[in-house]
Amino acid sequence: MAERILDNDLVRPFHLERAHLRGRFVRLEETVHYVLTAHAYPEPVSRLLAELLVLAGGFVGALKFTGTFSLQIRAEGPIRLMVVDVTNDGVMRGYASFDEEAIAASQTLDPAALFGEAVLALTVDQRSAGGQMQQGIVRIDGKSPSGALMIYFRQSEQIPTAVHTAVGRDPLTGRWRAAGILVQAMPGEAAEDPEERQENWHRVMLFLQTVTEEELLGDGLSPDEVLFRLFHEEGVRVFEAVPITPGCSCDRQRVQTMLRQFPAEELEGMRQEDGSIGVTCQFCSRHYLFEAGEVDALVAERSGSET
């Protein structure tokens, strides 16, 4: 076992040597609390967005690229959109769009009712480092975010995948917490006996189902201690943990660049009574104000480029 860690915002990769399976333990506290309290999300939205944050956390440090990984659910139910972005070094943000009246009227935590017809999109964006953007999409009607991710890996990657997540509040502080364990088959194990492979998978799934919400969320147990409790018979080996931190990539320059994409006529339509334009980041709720003179310059710039 590696060093004992108690940090509550991290992903801990691990390997089950006997079963030839790999996994990741994700635990979030500061990050999930930051994302959920940036907006007044109702309980059902908070829980599903927290689950999506955990799933995205499972990819931190796993992809050898400089850029951003995102999970996005586009739906036609009371919840319209959920998106989580995370850089490969663990800076994470998230956002949800929903019909507040429909959520209040539904009084349910059932993902099938909250999402309706929906798709899950997984995106790797390396364009900031001169690379490309790659995206995979799968229909997830009636599934939770965890169920949707398992469908994606089964259909698109042909990699057996299991996920066990938990979302809750600290009993003392009331702060949101979320955690999860993701287990996958190891690529390149084709030579392994199929019956043995199936037996290994079934055995590990039985162990995984015994983990409790309290263990996942960290009531006195580190991720390493939880993993050892669950999988000590499998020869569990853990690797260096990657910290996850809340953060947003928005800044004044990025917002100004975004405004430059609009035609002069649309910029004029965005003005407030005093001639300024205000923009609020949908992820972190930070507000950016561009004074009338700055807007005049943007309009003049766009007018010149349109002639």
N, C-alpha and C positions, 0 to 999 in steps of 0.2 A: 504494500500500500504506500502511496505517496504521502506528503505532509498533510496533517490535519488542517482543514480550512473551515472557517465559520462564516465567511463572507456570504451575504444573502443575494448577491447579484452576480451570477457567474454561470458558465457552462463547464461541466467536468466530463471530458471524454473518458470512455472506459472500454475494455475488451474482455470478453468472457472466453477464456482460453479453451476450456473443455468443449464448449458448444460452438466455437468458431463464429461468434457473433460480436458485433460492435454496438456501442451505445453512447448516449449523451444524457447527462443529468443536468437539467436547467432549473435554477431557482432565482426568482425575481422578487424584490421587495421595493427598494427605492425606485427602480425603473417602472414597475407596474403602477406604483402609487403616483409617480410623476405624470405618466400618460393618462391615467384615469381621472385625475383631479384637475387636469388642464381644461376639462369640459365637465359640465354637469350631466354626466351619463346616467341614465336609469340603471337599476340593478341588472336586468337581463343583458343590456348592451355591455356593461362593465365586465360581466363574467365572460362573455364570448370574446370580447376584445382582449382580455387578459389571457385567455387560452391561446389566442392567435399570437400574442407576444411570446409566450413560452415556446410555441412551435417554431417561430422565426429564430428564437435564441438557439435552437438546436443546430442551426447552420453557422453560427459564429465560429470562425477559425477553421471551419471544415473545407472551405473552398479556397483554393490558392489563386486569389485574384485581389486586385485593388479596385474597390467599387462598392456597390450596394446590392444586397439581396432583399427582395420584398415578397411578402405574401399578401394577396388581395382577394377578397371575396366580394363579388358583384352580385347583388340579389334583387328580387322583385317583391319581397315581403316588407314588413314594417322596418326591418333593417335593410338599407339600400347598398351600403358600402362599408367595408372594413379593410384597412390597409395598415401594414406594419413594414417599416423599412429598418434595416440594420446593416451597418458596415461590417466588413470582415474582422475588424478589430473591436467590435462590440458596442458601438454607439447606436442606440435604438430610439425609435419614435413610433407613434401609432395614432390612428384617427378612425372614427366611425361616423357615418351619416345615417340618420334614421328619421322615421315619422313619429314624432313625440306622442301625438294623440293615439296613433295605432298601437304603439308600445303600451301606453297606459291602459288602453281598452282591452288588450290581449291578456294581461295578467298571467303570462306563461314564461317559462324558461326553456321551452322546447325549441331547439334550433330549427326543426322542420317548419314550425309555425312562424318563427321570427325571420327566417331567410326566404322561405318559399322557394321558387325556382332560382337556382344560384349556380355560379361557377367559381372555381378557385384558380387563381393565376399565380404561378411561381416565376419570378423574374430575377435574372442576374444581369446587372447593368455595370459594364466595365468601360463605358464611353468616356468617363472622366479621366481614365488612364490610357486613352487611345484604343480601347478594345471595342467590343460589340455588346449589344443587348440580346439576351436569349430569354425566351418565355415559353412556359408550358401551361396548358389550360385543361381542366377537367371539370365535368359537371358533378355537382355535389348535392343534388336535390335531397332534402331531408336529413342531411348529415351535419354533425358538429364539425368545427374546424379540425379536430383530431381525426375524426372519421374521414373527412375530405382529404387530408394529407395521406392517410393510409391508402385511399383509393388511387390517388395520384401515383404513388410509388408502385402500386400493384399494376396499374394499367400502363403507365408511361415508362417506368424504369425497370419493371419486372424484378423489383427488389422486395422481398418480404419485409414488412415494417409493422411494428406495434408501438402504440403510444399510450401512456397512462398519465393523465394530468390532474391537477387539483387547483382550485381557486377559492380563496376565502379571505377573511379579515383577521388580523391579529386580535386575540381576545382581550388584550389589555389596552392597545392603542387604537384599535379600529382601522388601522391602515391595511390597504389591500396587499395580499401576497399571492403568488402563483408559482407553480413548479410543475415539472413533468420529467418523465423518463422515456426516451425514445430508443428502441432496440431494432437493429437491422441485421440481415444476413450480410456476410462479408462477400464482396465481389471476388470472383476468381476461385470459388470453391466448387467448381463444376465437377472436379474429380472425386469429391467426397461422395460416399455411398448415399443414395437418395433416402433410403429408410433411416439411416443414421441421422441425416440432416433433418428429416421430419421429426424424429424422436427428440433431437436436441432442441428444436424450436418449440415443440409442445411442452417440454420440461421447463424451459425458461419462461414460457408464457404462464405456466402455473405459478411460478415464483413471482412473476411480475404482478399477477392479480392479487397477491397477498399484501401489497404495500398499502398503507393507510394514508388518508389525507393528512393526518397530523405528521406522519413521517416525511411525506413529500414537502410539506410547507415549513418544516424546520423547527418544530417544538423541541428544542434541546438536542437535536441530532444534526451533525454535519452531513453533506452529501456522501462523503466517503463512508461514514458509519451506516447510512441507509443502504448504500450499495453492498457493503459487506454483509449486512443482515440478510439481504435478499439473495445474493449470488455467491456467497463464500464457497459453496460446493462446486461452483463453476470456474474457480480460479480467476476471480475478478482482478483485473489490473487497471489502475487508473493512470491518466496522463495529466500533464500540466493544465490547470484550469485557466480559462480565458475570462477576464472580468467583463461584465456588461454594464454599461452606464447609460442613463437617459440623456438625450440630447437632440437638438434639432439643427438641420443644416441651413435653415433660413437665416438670412442676414439682409441688411439694407441694400447691398449691391445686387444680390440675387433678385430681390423684389423689384428693384429698378429695371433690371434686365428683363424680367417678366413683363413689366408695363410697356417696355419698348416693343413688345411683340404685337400690341394692339394698334389698330388704325387710329389716326388723330381724332376721327369722329367719335369713336368709342371712348377714348380717353376724356374727351369733353363731357360725355355722358356720365362718367364716373365722378366728376367733380362734386364736392359738397358745396354748401351755400357760400363759403368763403373762398371758393376756387381751389381748395386743396383736394387731395385724394388720400384716403385712409385705406390701408390693407392690413387685414388680420390673418396671421398664419393659421391654417386650419388644424395643424398638428399641435403647436404649443401655445396658441392664442396670443402670441406676441403681436403688438400693433405697430405698424410703421406709418408715419404721417409724412406726406410729401406736400410742402407748402405750395401756394399758388404760383410763385415764381418758378419753382422746380417743375411744376406741371406745364407751365407756359413753355419752358424749354423743351420738354418731352414732346408736346404737341407740335412745336415748330420743327423739331427733328423729324417726327413722323410725317408731317406734311411735306417736308422737303424730299423725303424718300419715296413718297407716293406720287410725286409729279414726274 
